[in-house]
């Protein structure tokens, strides 16, 4: 069982920046994929960015050039640096961890943190 705790959400004006952090209860070096998702009101949850064990990253088109996902193995945290925020970035942001145990995929989720961007 992996527990994830997000922090860093809040309110910011358009054009501003926020950094989200996700603390894992286990060593993130053992986690196959760490990711950030978001869900806006009335919309489906969508991938924002992910970071794989080999260090490769993947970003949603809406996040490219503005958001950066990174990890700190010593602190077992994954961060999402968000710059040039837009009102459409307003959503609840969730941390996600994917592990493979005996070839079985397991997904873990945090409780989410609200990000509100005002115009």
C-alpha positions, 0 to 999 in steps of 0.5 A: 500500500502506498499513501500519497499526500499532495500539497501546494495548491491554492489560488493564483492570478493568471500568469502566476506560478504554483508548485505542487508537491506529492509525498509518498509513503514509500521509496519513489525509486520503487515506483514505476510511474509517478504522475499528476492528473487534474479534474475540472468541474464537470470534466473527466480526470486527465493526465497532466504529466508523468515521470517514469522510473527511467527518468523519462517524462510525458506532458499533456499538450496543455502543459508543455512548455509551462509545467515541469514534473520532477522528483526528489528521491531522497525526500520521496517526493514528486513535484509539479512546477506550474508557470504561466497559469491560466484560468483553464488550469483551475482543477483539483490536482491528483498525485498518482503512483503506478506500481507493478507487483507480481506483474499486476498493475496497482494504482494509488491516488492522493486526495487531491489539492485544489488549484484556482487560477483567476483571470 
